[in-house]
Amino acid sequence: THIHSDVQLTEEAVRRYLIRKPMTTKDLLKKFQTKRTGLSSEQTVNVLAQILKRLNPERKNVNDKMHFYLTE
Amino acid sequence: SSSEADEMAAALDAELNDFI
């Protein structure tokens, strides 16, 4: 069945965001809202966790919040 | 809702903290 989604939560999409600028987990979740991806909240958390573990991005604290980022 | 977003962020942070 076709699931409507205009945003896809993929490793490549996350990689592109993190190369552009450091982001918190909350920033990333805003980019992949469930109403845009068609995924459930639980799926979103699980998939994003797996992607971040694979990408293993650099981490830094900005304004006391952990941000992830990647360099090309 | 923002509280759902907060819960999701907390769950994701917890998953990733286990990984560190």
PDB file of all chains, atoms N, CA, C and O in Angstrom:
ATOM      1  N   THR A   1       0.839  -1.201   0.000  1.00  0.00           N
ATOM      2  CA  THR A   1       0.000   0.000   0.000  1.00  0.00           C
ATOM      3  C   THR A   1       0.870   1.245   0.000  1.00  0.00           C
ATOM      4  O   THR A   1       1.966   1.257   0.560  1.00  0.00           O
ATOM      5  N   HIS A   2       0.369   2.272  -0.627  1.00  0.00           N
ATOM      6  CA  HIS A   2       1.140   3.504  -0.700  1.00  0.00           C
ATOM      7  C   HIS A   2       0.940   4.323   0.569  1.00  0.00           C
ATOM      8  O   HIS A   2      -0.187   4.646   0.945  1.00  0.00           O
ATOM      9  N   ILE A   3       2.034   4.647   1.211  1.00  0.00           N
ATOM     10  CA  ILE A   3       1.970   5.503   2.397  1.00  0.00           C
ATOM     11  C   ILE A   3       2.408   6.897   1.970  1.00  0.00           C
ATOM     12  O   ILE A   3       3.521   7.090   1.480  1.00  0.00           O
ATOM     13  N   HIS A   4       1.532   7.846   2.159  1.00  0.00           N
ATOM     14  CA  HIS A   4       1.884   9.201   1.742  1.00  0.00           C
ATOM     15  C   HIS A   4       2.928   9.798   2.680  1.00  0.00           C
ATOM     16  O   HIS A   4       2.745   9.833   3.897  1.00  0.00           O
ATOM     17  N   SER A   5       4.001  10.255   2.103  1.00  0.00           N
ATOM     18  CA  SER A   5       4.987  10.975   2.902  1.00  0.00           C
ATOM     19  C   SER A   5       5.738  11.926   1.988  1.00  0.00           C
ATOM     20  O   SER A   5       6.128  11.560   0.880  1.00  0.00           O
ATOM     21  N   ASP A   6       5.936  13.140   2.455  1.00  0.00           N
ATOM     22  CA  ASP A   6       6.705  14.068   1.633  1.00  0.00           C
ATOM     23  C   ASP A   6       8.119  14.230   2.179  1.00  0.00           C
ATOM     24  O   ASP A   6       8.957  14.903   1.579  1.00  0.00           O
ATOM     25  N   VAL A   7       8.369  13.607   3.318  1.00  0.00           N
ATOM     26  CA  VAL A   7       9.714  13.621   3.897  1.00  0.00           C
ATOM     27  C   VAL A   7      10.092  12.189   4.230  1.00  0.00           C
ATOM     28  O   VAL A   7       9.281  11.443   4.778  1.00  0.00           O
ATOM     29  N   GLN A   8      11.305  11.806   3.907  1.00  0.00           N
ATOM     30  CA  GLN A   8      11.764  10.460   4.236  1.00  0.00           C
ATOM     31  C   GLN A   8      12.890  10.501   5.250  1.00  0.00           C
ATOM     32  O   GLN A   8      13.858  11.248   5.106  1.00  0.00           O
ATOM     33  N   LEU A   9      12.740   9.682   6.278  1.00  0.00           N
ATOM     34  CA  LEU A   9      13.773   9.597   7.310  1.00  0.00           C
ATOM     35  C   LEU A   9      14.811   8.570   6.848  1.00  0.00           C
ATOM     36  O   LEU A   9      14.640   7.365   7.031  1.00  0.00           O
ATOM     37  N   THR A  10      15.876   9.069   6.252  1.00  0.00           N
ATOM     38  CA  THR A  10      16.937   8.192   5.756  1.00  0.00           C
ATOM     39  C   THR A  10      18.288   8.667   6.303  1.00  0.00           C
ATOM     40  O   THR A  10      18.441   9.801   6.757  1.00  0.00           O
ATOM     41  N   GLU A  11      19.242   7.764   6.241  1.00  0.00           N
ATOM     42  CA  GLU A  11      20.592   8.105   6.696  1.00  0.00           C
ATOM     43  C   GLU A  11      21.148   9.281   5.894  1.00  0.00           C
ATOM     44  O   GLU A  11      21.792  10.174   6.443  1.00  0.00           O
ATOM     45  N   GLU A  12      20.886   9.264   4.581  1.00  0.00           N
ATOM     46  CA  GLU A  12      21.389  10.334   3.729  1.00  0.00           C
ATOM     47  C   GLU A  12      20.783  11.688   4.098  1.00  0.00           C
ATOM     48  O   GLU A  12      21.480  12.702   4.101  1.00  0.00           O
ATOM     49  N   ALA A  13      19.499  11.702   4.407  1.00  0.00           N
ATOM     50  CA  ALA A  13      18.834  12.956   4.782  1.00  0.00           C
ATOM     51  C   ALA A  13      19.410  13.496   6.090  1.00  0.00           C
ATOM     52  O   ALA A  13      19.655  14.696   6.216  1.00  0.00           O
ATOM     53  N   VAL A  14      19.627  12.605   7.067  1.00  0.00           N
ATOM     54  CA  VAL A  14      20.183  13.026   8.353  1.00  0.00           C
ATOM     55  C   VAL A  14      21.611  13.537   8.159  1.00  0.00           C
ATOM     56  O   VAL A  14      22.012  14.543   8.745  1.00  0.00           O
ATOM     57  N   ARG A  15      22.367  12.822   7.323  1.00  0.00           N
ATOM     58  CA  ARG A  15      23.758  13.208   7.055  1.00  0.00           C
ATOM     59  C   ARG A  15      23.820  14.630   6.475  1.00  0.00           C
ATOM     60  O   ARG A  15      24.655  15.442   6.874  1.00  0.00           O
ATOM     61  N   ARG A  16      22.926  14.905   5.536  1.00  0.00           N
ATOM     62  CA  ARG A  16      22.928  16.236   4.914  1.00  0.00           C
ATOM     63  C   ARG A  16      22.633  17.336   5.924  1.00  0.00           C
ATOM     64  O   ARG A  16      23.257  18.397   5.895  1.00  0.00           O
ATOM     65  N   TYR A  17      21.676  17.079   6.821  1.00  0.00           N
ATOM     66  CA  TYR A  17      21.375  18.091   7.846  1.00  0.00           C
ATOM     67  C   TYR A  17      22.575  18.332   8.751  1.00  0.00           C
ATOM     68  O   TYR A  17      22.904  19.477   9.063  1.00  0.00           O
ATOM     69  N   LEU A  18      23.241  17.230   9.179  1.00  0.00           N
ATOM     70  CA  LEU A  18      24.322  17.371  10.164  1.00  0.00           C
ATOM     71  C   LEU A  18      25.600  17.954   9.560  1.00  0.00           C
ATOM     72  O   LEU A  18      26.447  18.487  10.277  1.00  0.00           O
ATOM     73  N   ILE A  19      25.731  17.851   8.245  1.00  0.00           N
ATOM     74  CA  ILE A  19      26.868  18.495   7.589  1.00  0.00           C
ATOM     75  C   ILE A  19      26.623  20.004   7.525  1.00  0.00           C
ATOM     76  O   ILE A  19      27.554  20.801   7.635  1.00  0.00           O
ATOM     77  N   ARG A  20      25.364  20.378   7.346  1.00  0.00           N
ATOM     78  CA  ARG A  20      25.009  21.790   7.218  1.00  0.00           C
ATOM     79  C   ARG A  20      25.226  22.548   8.519  1.00  0.00           C
ATOM     80  O   ARG A  20      25.811  23.630   8.519  1.00  0.00           O
ATOM     81  N   LYS A  21      24.751  21.979   9.637  1.00  0.00           N
ATOM     82  CA  LYS A  21      24.940  22.651  10.937  1.00  0.00           C
ATOM     83  C   LYS A  21      24.693  21.689  12.088  1.00  0.00           C
ATOM     84  O   LYS A  21      23.986  20.693  11.939  1.00  0.00           O
ATOM     85  N   PRO A  22      25.294  22.002  13.255  1.00  0.00           N
ATOM     86  CA  PRO A  22      25.070  21.159  14.430  1.00  0.00           C
ATOM     87  C   PRO A  22      23.595  21.193  14.849  1.00  0.00           C
ATOM     88  O   PRO A  22      22.959  22.247  14.821  1.00  0.00           O
ATOM     89  N   MET A  23      23.065  20.042  15.232  1.00  0.00           N
ATOM     90  CA  MET A  23      21.663  19.950  15.633  1.00  0.00           C
ATOM     91  C   MET A  23      21.502  19.078  16.862  1.00  0.00           C
ATOM     92  O   MET A  23      22.254  18.128  17.076  1.00  0.00           O
ATOM     93  N   THR A  24      20.502  19.422  17.667  1.00  0.00           N
ATOM     94  CA  THR A  24      20.138  18.573  18.802  1.00  0.00           C
ATOM     95  C   THR A  24      19.206  17.469  18.301  1.00  0.00           C
ATOM     96  O   THR A  24      18.733  17.507  17.165  1.00  0.00           O
ATOM     97  N   THR A  25      18.953  16.491  19.161  1.00  0.00           N
ATOM     98  CA  THR A  25      17.997  15.453  18.777  1.00  0.00           C
ATOM     99  C   THR A  25      16.625  16.088  18.506  1.00  0.00           C
ATOM    100  O   THR A  25      15.896  15.657  17.613  1.00  0.00           O
ATOM    101  N   LYS A  26      16.293  17.110  19.286  1.00  0.00           N
ATOM    102  CA  LYS A  26      14.991  17.755  19.093  1.00  0.00           C
ATOM    103  C   LYS A  26      14.923  18.472  17.739  1.00  0.00           C
ATOM    104  O   LYS A  26      13.893  18.444  17.064  1.00  0.00           O
ATOM    105  N   ASP A  27      16.032  19.113  17.351  1.00  0.00           N
ATOM    106  CA  ASP A  27      16.089  19.752  16.023  1.00  0.00           C
ATOM    107  C   ASP A  27      15.833  18.716  14.930  1.00  0.00           C
ATOM    108  O   ASP A  27      15.068  18.952  13.994  1.00  0.00           O
ATOM    109  N   LEU A  28      16.486  17.570  15.069  1.00  0.00           N
ATOM    110  CA  LEU A  28      16.337  16.517  14.053  1.00  0.00           C
ATOM    111  C   LEU A  28      14.907  15.982  14.014  1.00  0.00           C
ATOM    112  O   LEU A  28      14.351  15.746  12.941  1.00  0.00           O
ATOM    113  N   LEU A  29      14.323  15.794  15.194  1.00  0.00           N
ATOM    114  CA  LEU A  29      12.947  15.287  15.240  1.00  0.00           C
ATOM    115  C   LEU A  29      11.989  16.264  14.551  1.00  0.00           C
ATOM    116  O   LEU A  29      11.003  15.850  13.942  1.00  0.00           O
ATOM    117  N   LYS A  30      12.289  17.568  14.654  1.00  0.00           N
ATOM    118  CA  LYS A  30      11.442  18.564  13.977  1.00  0.00           C
ATOM    119  C   LYS A  30      11.523  18.430  12.455  1.00  0.00           C
ATOM    120  O   LYS A  30      10.561  18.717  11.742  1.00  0.00           O
ATOM    121  N   LYS A  31      12.683  17.990  11.972  1.00  0.00           N
ATOM    122  CA  LYS A  31      12.855  17.826  10.527  1.00  0.00           C
ATOM    123  C   LYS A  31      12.122  16.593  10.008  1.00  0.00           C
ATOM    124  O   LYS A  31      11.785  16.509   8.827  1.00  0.00           O
ATOM    125  N   PHE A  32      11.883  15.647  10.898  1.00  0.00           N
ATOM    126  CA  PHE A  32      11.251  14.388  10.487  1.00  0.00           C
ATOM    127  C   PHE A  32       9.979  14.159  11.300  1.00  0.00           C
ATOM    128  O   PHE A  32       9.813  13.126  11.950  1.00  0.00           O
ATOM    129  N   GLN A  33       9.091  15.143  11.247  1.00  0.00           N
ATOM    130  CA  GLN A  33       7.837  15.032  11.998  1.00  0.00           C
ATOM    131  C   GLN A  33       7.005  13.864  11.463  1.00  0.00           C
ATOM    132  O   GLN A  33       6.975  13.598  10.262  1.00  0.00           O
ATOM    133  N   THR A  34       6.339  13.183  12.379  1.00  0.00           N
ATOM    134  CA  THR A  34       5.583  11.977  12.019  1.00  0.00           C
ATOM    135  C   THR A  34       4.523  12.269  10.950  1.00  0.00           C
ATOM    136  O   THR A  34       4.252  11.436  10.086  1.00  0.00           O
ATOM    137  N   LYS A  35       3.931  13.466  11.025  1.00  0.00           N
ATOM    138  CA  LYS A  35       2.891  13.786  10.021  1.00  0.00           C
ATOM    139  C   LYS A  35       3.490  13.975   8.629  1.00  0.00           C
ATOM    140  O   LYS A  35       2.773  13.907   7.631  1.00  0.00           O
ATOM    141  N   ARG A  36       4.806  14.214   8.558  1.00  0.00           N
ATOM    142  CA  ARG A  36       5.468  14.369   7.258  1.00  0.00           C
ATOM    143  C   ARG A  36       5.995  13.036   6.717  1.00  0.00           C
ATOM    144  O   ARG A  36       5.971  12.788   5.512  1.00  0.00           O
ATOM    145  N   THR A  37       6.470  12.187   7.627  1.00  0.00           N
ATOM    146  CA  THR A  37       7.104  10.930   7.205  1.00  0.00           C
ATOM    147  C   THR A  37       6.124   9.760   7.149  1.00  0.00           C
ATOM    148  O   THR A  37       6.372   8.779   6.449  1.00  0.00           O
ATOM    149  N   GLY A  38       5.015   9.858   7.881  1.00  0.00           N
ATOM    150  CA  GLY A  38       4.078   8.747   7.957  1.00  0.00           C
ATOM    151  C   GLY A  38       4.512   7.668   8.945  1.00  0.00           C
ATOM    152  O   GLY A  38       3.845   6.641   9.069  1.00  0.00           O
ATOM    153  N   LEU A  39       5.619   7.891   9.645  1.00  0.00           N
ATOM    154  CA  LEU A  39       6.083   6.922  10.650  1.00  0.00           C
ATOM    155  C   LEU A  39       5.415   7.216  11.999  1.00  0.00           C
ATOM    156  O   LEU A  39       4.945   8.328  12.238  1.00  0.00           O
ATOM    157  N   SER A  40       5.380   6.213  12.871  1.00  0.00           N
ATOM    158  CA  SER A  40       4.893   6.441  14.235  1.00  0.00           C
ATOM    159  C   SER A  40       5.999   7.120  15.042  1.00  0.00           C
ATOM    160  O   SER A  40       7.151   7.177  14.611  1.00  0.00           O
ATOM    161  N   SER A  41       5.636   7.629  16.209  1.00  0.00           N
ATOM    162  CA  SER A  41       6.636   8.245  17.100  1.00  0.00           C
ATOM    163  C   SER A  41       7.725   7.238  17.453  1.00  0.00           C
ATOM    164  O   SER A  41       8.915   7.553  17.435  1.00  0.00           O
ATOM    165  N   GLU A  42       7.287   6.012  17.777  1.00  0.00           N
ATOM    166  CA  GLU A  42       8.237   4.982  18.187  1.00  0.00           C
ATOM    167  C   GLU A  42       9.186   4.628  17.036  1.00  0.00           C
ATOM    168  O   GLU A  42      10.395   4.498  17.229  1.00  0.00           O
ATOM    169  N   GLN A  43       8.612   4.473  15.828  1.00  0.00           N
ATOM    170  CA  GLN A  43       9.457   4.181  14.666  1.00  0.00           C
ATOM    171  C   GLN A  43      10.463   5.304  14.430  1.00  0.00           C
ATOM    172  O   GLN A  43      11.633   5.057  14.137  1.00  0.00           O
ATOM    173  N   THR A  44       9.994   6.527  14.561  1.00  0.00           N
ATOM    174  CA  THR A  44      10.874   7.681  14.323  1.00  0.00           C
ATOM    175  C   THR A  44      12.063   7.665  15.279  1.00  0.00           C
ATOM    176  O   THR A  44      13.211   7.843  14.872  1.00  0.00           O
ATOM    177  N   VAL A  45      11.761   7.447  16.562  1.00  0.00           N
ATOM    178  CA  VAL A  45      12.828   7.411  17.572  1.00  0.00           C
ATOM    179  C   VAL A  45      13.801   6.265  17.279  1.00  0.00           C
ATOM    180  O   VAL A  45      15.018   6.444  17.325  1.00  0.00           O
ATOM    181  N   ASN A  46      13.245   5.082  16.978  1.00  0.00           N
ATOM    182  CA  ASN A  46      14.112   3.918  16.741  1.00  0.00           C
ATOM    183  C   ASN A  46      14.973   4.084  15.497  1.00  0.00           C
ATOM    184  O   ASN A  46      16.171   3.802  15.520  1.00  0.00           O
ATOM    185  N   VAL A  47      14.358   4.543  14.413  1.00  0.00           N
ATOM    186  CA  VAL A  47      15.100   4.687  13.162  1.00  0.00           C
ATOM    187  C   VAL A  47      16.168   5.770  13.303  1.00  0.00           C
ATOM    188  O   VAL A  47      17.306   5.593  12.869  1.00  0.00           O
ATOM    189  N   LEU A  48      15.789   6.892  13.915  1.00  0.00           N
ATOM    190  CA  LEU A  48      16.758   7.977  14.079  1.00  0.00           C
ATOM    191  C   LEU A  48      17.919   7.545  14.989  1.00  0.00           C
ATOM    192  O   LEU A  48      19.071   7.901  14.741  1.00  0.00           O
ATOM    193  N   ALA A  49      17.615   6.791  16.022  1.00  0.00           N
ATOM    194  CA  ALA A  49      18.676   6.287  16.904  1.00  0.00           C
ATOM    195  C   ALA A  49      19.640   5.394  16.122  1.00  0.00           C
ATOM    196  O   ALA A  49      20.857   5.523  16.255  1.00  0.00           O
ATOM    197  N   GLN A  50      19.092   4.489  15.305  1.00  0.00           N
ATOM    198  CA  GLN A  50      19.954   3.591  14.519  1.00  0.00           C
ATOM    199  C   GLN A  50      20.826   4.385  13.544  1.00  0.00           C
ATOM    200  O   GLN A  50      22.013   4.105  13.382  1.00  0.00           O
ATOM    201  N   ILE A  51      20.218   5.371  12.904  1.00  0.00           N
ATOM    202  CA  ILE A  51      20.975   6.182  11.934  1.00  0.00           C
ATOM    203  C   ILE A  51      22.100   6.943  12.635  1.00  0.00           C
ATOM    204  O   ILE A  51      23.224   6.993  12.137  1.00  0.00           O
ATOM    205  N   LEU A  52      21.794   7.538  13.795  1.00  0.00           N
ATOM    206  CA  LEU A  52      22.820   8.313  14.500  1.00  0.00           C
ATOM    207  C   LEU A  52      23.941   7.404  15.014  1.00  0.00           C
ATOM    208  O   LEU A  52      25.105   7.802  15.040  1.00  0.00           O
ATOM    209  N   LYS A  53      23.588   6.194  15.417  1.00  0.00           N
ATOM    210  CA  LYS A  53      24.633   5.258  15.854  1.00  0.00           C
ATOM    211  C   LYS A  53      25.549   4.889  14.695  1.00  0.00           C
ATOM    212  O   LYS A  53      26.762   4.762  14.862  1.00  0.00           O
ATOM    213  N   ARG A  54      24.953   4.718  13.515  1.00  0.00           N
ATOM    214  CA  ARG A  54      25.768   4.380  12.342  1.00  0.00           C
ATOM    215  C   ARG A  54      26.631   5.558  11.911  1.00  0.00           C
ATOM    216  O   ARG A  54      27.810   5.394  11.598  1.00  0.00           O
ATOM    217  N   LEU A  55      26.030   6.754  11.896  1.00  0.00           N
ATOM    218  CA  LEU A  55      26.780   7.933  11.439  1.00  0.00           C
ATOM    219  C   LEU A  55      27.859   8.329  12.450  1.00  0.00           C
ATOM    220  O   LEU A  55      28.894   8.890  12.091  1.00  0.00           O
ATOM    221  N   ASN A  56      27.590   8.024  13.721  1.00  0.00           N
ATOM    222  CA  ASN A  56      28.526   8.354  14.798  1.00  0.00           C
ATOM    223  C   ASN A  56      29.056   9.788  14.672  1.00  0.00           C
ATOM    224  O   ASN A  56      30.266   9.995  14.570  1.00  0.00           O
ATOM    225  N   PRO A  57      28.160  10.772  14.679  1.00  0.00           N
ATOM    226  CA  PRO A  57      28.563  12.165  14.448  1.00  0.00           C
ATOM    227  C   PRO A  57      29.416  12.721  15.594  1.00  0.00           C
ATOM    228  O   PRO A  57      29.425  12.185  16.702  1.00  0.00           O
ATOM    229  N   GLU A  58      30.123  13.799  15.297  1.00  0.00           N
ATOM    230  CA  GLU A  58      30.834  14.539  16.339  1.00  0.00           C
ATOM    231  C   GLU A  58      29.781  15.159  17.252  1.00  0.00           C
ATOM    232  O   GLU A  58      28.640  15.384  16.848  1.00  0.00           O
ATOM    233  N   ARG A  59      30.190  15.431  18.494  1.00  0.00           N
ATOM    234  CA  ARG A  59      29.257  16.042  19.445  1.00  0.00           C
ATOM    235  C   ARG A  59      29.893  17.289  20.023  1.00  0.00           C
ATOM    236  O   ARG A  59      31.101  17.326  20.261  1.00  0.00           O
ATOM    237  N   LYS A  60      29.086  18.302  20.247  1.00  0.00           N
ATOM    238  CA  LYS A  60      29.568  19.445  21.012  1.00  0.00           C
ATOM    239  C   LYS A  60      28.416  20.108  21.732  1.00  0.00           C
ATOM    240  O   LYS A  60      27.269  20.047  21.289  1.00  0.00           O
ATOM    241  N   ASN A  61      28.737  20.746  22.858  1.00  0.00           N
ATOM    242  CA  ASN A  61      27.721  21.443  23.627  1.00  0.00           C
ATOM    243  C   ASN A  61      27.632  22.894  23.195  1.00  0.00           C
ATOM    244  O   ASN A  61      28.632  23.612  23.184  1.00  0.00           O
ATOM    245  N   VAL A  62      26.440  23.316  22.842  1.00  0.00           N
ATOM    246  CA  VAL A  62      26.170  24.709  22.514  1.00  0.00           C
ATOM    247  C   VAL A  62      25.009  25.134  23.407  1.00  0.00           C
ATOM    248  O   VAL A  62      23.962  24.486  23.422  1.00  0.00           O
ATOM    249  N   ASN A  63      25.194  26.220  24.149  1.00  0.00           N
ATOM    250  CA  ASN A  63      24.149  26.657  25.092  1.00  0.00           C
ATOM    251  C   ASN A  63      23.685  25.517  25.992  1.00  0.00           C
ATOM    252  O   ASN A  63      22.492  25.345  26.241  1.00  0.00           O
ATOM    253  N   ASP A  64      24.663  24.736  26.477  1.00  0.00           N
ATOM    254  CA  ASP A  64      24.360  23.637  27.395  1.00  0.00           C
ATOM    255  C   ASP A  64      23.547  22.508  26.770  1.00  0.00           C
ATOM    256  O   ASP A  64      23.020  21.653  27.482  1.00  0.00           O
ATOM    257  N   LYS A  65      23.442  22.502  25.441  1.00  0.00           N
ATOM    258  CA  LYS A  65      22.707  21.414  24.796  1.00  0.00           C
ATOM    259  C   LYS A  65      23.630  20.661  23.850  1.00  0.00           C
ATOM    260  O   LYS A  65      24.397  21.249  23.088  1.00  0.00           O
ATOM    261  N   MET A  66      23.530  19.349  23.925  1.00  0.00           N
ATOM    262  CA  MET A  66      24.347  18.509  23.048  1.00  0.00           C
ATOM    263  C   MET A  66      23.906  18.631  21.597  1.00  0.00           C
ATOM    264  O   MET A  66      22.740  18.417  21.264  1.00  0.00           O
ATOM    265  N   HIS A  67      24.845  18.974  20.754  1.00  0.00           N
ATOM    266  CA  HIS A  67      24.575  19.061  19.320  1.00  0.00           C
ATOM    267  C   HIS A  67      25.428  18.038  18.580  1.00  0.00           C
ATOM    268  O   HIS A  67      26.581  17.798  18.938  1.00  0.00           O
ATOM    269  N   PHE A  68      24.852  17.446  17.556  1.00  0.00           N
ATOM    270  CA  PHE A  68      25.581  16.521  16.684  1.00  0.00           C
ATOM    271  C   PHE A  68      25.949  17.241  15.402  1.00  0.00           C
ATOM    272  O   PHE A  68      25.199  18.092  14.924  1.00  0.00           O
ATOM    273  N   TYR A  69      27.100  16.903  14.845  1.00  0.00           N
ATOM    274  CA  TYR A  69      27.445  17.461  13.539  1.00  0.00           C
ATOM    275  C   TYR A  69      28.418  16.535  12.827  1.00  0.00           C
ATOM    276  O   TYR A  69      29.079  15.699  13.443  1.00  0.00           O
ATOM    277  N   LEU A  70      28.487  16.707  11.518  1.00  0.00           N
ATOM    278  CA  LEU A  70      29.403  15.920  10.688  1.00  0.00           C
ATOM    279  C   LEU A  70      30.236  16.874   9.841  1.00  0.00           C
ATOM    280  O   LEU A  70      29.783  17.963   9.487  1.00  0.00           O
ATOM    281  N   THR A  71      31.426  16.465   9.528  1.00  0.00           N
ATOM    282  CA  THR A  71      32.233  17.227   8.573  1.00  0.00           C
ATOM    283  C   THR A  71      32.377  16.375   7.318  1.00  0.00           C
ATOM    284  O   THR A  71      32.365  15.146   7.388  1.00  0.00           O
ATOM    285  N   GLU A  72      32.510  17.026   6.187  1.00  0.00           N
ATOM    286  CA  GLU A  72      32.572  16.277   4.918  1.00  0.00           C
ATOM    287  C   GLU A  72      33.925  15.619   4.710  1.00  0.00           C
ATOM    288  O   GLU A  72      34.140  14.955   3.696  1.00  0.00           O
TER     289      GLU A  72
ATOM    290  N   SER B   1       1.970  17.445  19.239  1.00  0.00           N
ATOM    291  CA  SER B   1       2.023  18.403  20.349  1.00  0.00           C
ATOM    292  C   SER B   1       3.460  18.550  20.813  1.00  0.00           C
ATOM    293  O   SER B   1       4.303  17.700  20.526  1.00  0.00           O
ATOM    294  N   SER B   2       3.736  19.620  21.524  1.00  0.00           N
ATOM    295  CA  SER B   2       5.118  19.843  21.951  1.00  0.00           C
ATOM    296  C   SER B   2       5.511  18.830  23.020  1.00  0.00           C
ATOM    297  O   SER B   2       6.679  18.451  23.115  1.00  0.00           O
ATOM    298  N   SER B   3       4.535  18.384  23.833  1.00  0.00           N
ATOM    299  CA  SER B   3       4.897  17.407  24.862  1.00  0.00           C
ATOM    300  C   SER B   3       5.257  16.072  24.217  1.00  0.00           C
ATOM    301  O   SER B   3       6.129  15.360  24.716  1.00  0.00           O
ATOM    302  N   GLU B   4       4.591  15.725  23.107  1.00  0.00           N
ATOM    303  CA  GLU B   4       4.971  14.498  22.410  1.00  0.00           C
ATOM    304  C   GLU B   4       6.378  14.645  21.832  1.00  0.00           C
ATOM    305  O   GLU B   4       7.179  13.711  21.872  1.00  0.00           O
ATOM    306  N   ALA B   5       6.666  15.831  21.295  1.00  0.00           N
ATOM    307  CA  ALA B   5       8.013  16.083  20.769  1.00  0.00           C
ATOM    308  C   ALA B   5       9.048  15.960  21.882  1.00  0.00           C
ATOM    309  O   ALA B   5      10.128  15.405  21.680  1.00  0.00           O
ATOM    310  N   ASP B   6       8.707  16.482  23.055  1.00  0.00           N
ATOM    311  CA  ASP B   6       9.625  16.388  24.200  1.00  0.00           C
ATOM    312  C   ASP B   6       9.856  14.927  24.585  1.00  0.00           C
ATOM    313  O   ASP B   6      10.981  14.514  24.866  1.00  0.00           O
ATOM    314  N   GLU B   7       8.769  14.156  24.593  1.00  0.00           N
ATOM    315  CA  GLU B   7       8.904  12.730  24.942  1.00  0.00           C
ATOM    316  C   GLU B   7       9.770  11.987  23.933  1.00  0.00           C
ATOM    317  O   GLU B   7      10.596  11.149  24.296  1.00  0.00           O
ATOM    318  N   MET B   8       9.565  12.312  22.664  1.00  0.00           N
ATOM    319  CA  MET B   8      10.364  11.652  21.630  1.00  0.00           C
ATOM    320  C   MET B   8      11.834  12.029  21.762  1.00  0.00           C
ATOM    321  O   MET B   8      12.710  11.175  21.630  1.00  0.00           O
ATOM    322  N   ALA B   9      12.105  13.300  22.020  1.00  0.00           N
ATOM    323  CA  ALA B   9      13.494  13.741  22.181  1.00  0.00           C
ATOM    324  C   ALA B   9      14.130  13.053  23.392  1.00  0.00           C
ATOM    325  O   ALA B   9      15.289  12.640  23.346  1.00  0.00           O
ATOM    326  N   ALA B  10      13.359  12.936  24.470  1.00  0.00           N
ATOM    327  CA  ALA B  10      13.877  12.280  25.681  1.00  0.00           C
ATOM    328  C   ALA B  10      14.185  10.807  25.403  1.00  0.00           C
ATOM    329  O   ALA B  10      15.208  10.281  25.843  1.00  0.00           O
ATOM    330  N   ALA B  11      13.278  10.147  24.660  1.00  0.00           N
ATOM    331  CA  ALA B  11      13.489   8.735  24.331  1.00  0.00           C
ATOM    332  C   ALA B  11      14.716   8.559  23.442  1.00  0.00           C
ATOM    333  O   ALA B  11      15.503   7.628  23.615  1.00  0.00           O
ATOM    334  N   LEU B  12      14.857   9.463  22.501  1.00  0.00           N
ATOM    335  CA  LEU B  12      16.001   9.386  21.582  1.00  0.00           C
ATOM    336  C   LEU B  12      17.314   9.666  22.334  1.00  0.00           C
ATOM    337  O   LEU B  12      18.313   8.974  22.140  1.00  0.00           O
ATOM    338  N   ASP B  13      17.288  10.695  23.195  1.00  0.00           N
ATOM    339  CA  ASP B  13      18.486  10.988  23.991  1.00  0.00           C
ATOM    340  C   ASP B  13      18.872   9.783  24.851  1.00  0.00           C
ATOM    341  O   ASP B  13      20.050   9.448  24.974  1.00  0.00           O
ATOM    342  N   ALA B  14      17.866   9.137  25.442  1.00  0.00           N
ATOM    343  CA  ALA B  14      18.142   7.976  26.296  1.00  0.00           C
ATOM    344  C   ALA B  14      18.786   6.849  25.477  1.00  0.00           C
ATOM    345  O   ALA B  14      19.750   6.225  25.919  1.00  0.00           O
ATOM    346  N   GLU B  15      18.243   6.601  24.288  1.00  0.00           N
ATOM    347  CA  GLU B  15      18.819   5.567  23.405  1.00  0.00           C
ATOM    348  C   GLU B  15      20.276   5.874  23.098  1.00  0.00           C
ATOM    349  O   GLU B  15      21.131   4.989  23.127  1.00  0.00           O
ATOM    350  N   LEU B  16      20.543   7.128  22.808  1.00  0.00           N
ATOM    351  CA  LEU B  16      21.899   7.501  22.395  1.00  0.00           C
ATOM    352  C   LEU B  16      22.849   7.554  23.581  1.00  0.00           C
ATOM    353  O   LEU B  16      24.042   7.293  23.426  1.00  0.00           O
ATOM    354  N   ASN B  17      22.341   7.887  24.764  1.00  0.00           N
ATOM    355  CA  ASN B  17      23.206   7.906  25.935  1.00  0.00           C
ATOM    356  C   ASN B  17      23.665   6.509  26.298  1.00  0.00           C
ATOM    357  O   ASN B  17      24.785   6.322  26.772  1.00  0.00           O
ATOM    358  N   ASP B  18      22.803   5.525  26.077  1.00  0.00           N
ATOM    359  CA  ASP B  18      23.198   4.133  26.311  1.00  0.00           C
ATOM    360  C   ASP B  18      24.373   3.753  25.418  1.00  0.00           C
ATOM    361  O   ASP B  18      25.208   2.919  25.765  1.00  0.00           O
ATOM    362  N   PHE B  19      24.402   4.390  24.266  1.00  0.00           N
ATOM    363  CA  PHE B  19      25.370   4.054  23.230  1.00  0.00           C
ATOM    364  C   PHE B  19      26.753   4.658  23.508  1.00  0.00           C
ATOM    365  O   PHE B  19      27.773   4.131  23.065  1.00  0.00           O
ATOM    366  N   ILE B  20      26.764   5.766  24.244  1.00  0.00           N
ATOM    367  CA  ILE B  20      28.031   6.470  24.476  1.00  0.00           C
ATOM    368  C   ILE B  20      28.988   5.618  25.308  1.00  0.00           C
ATOM    369  O   ILE B  20      30.103   6.049  25.602  1.00  0.00           O
TER     370      ILE B  20
END
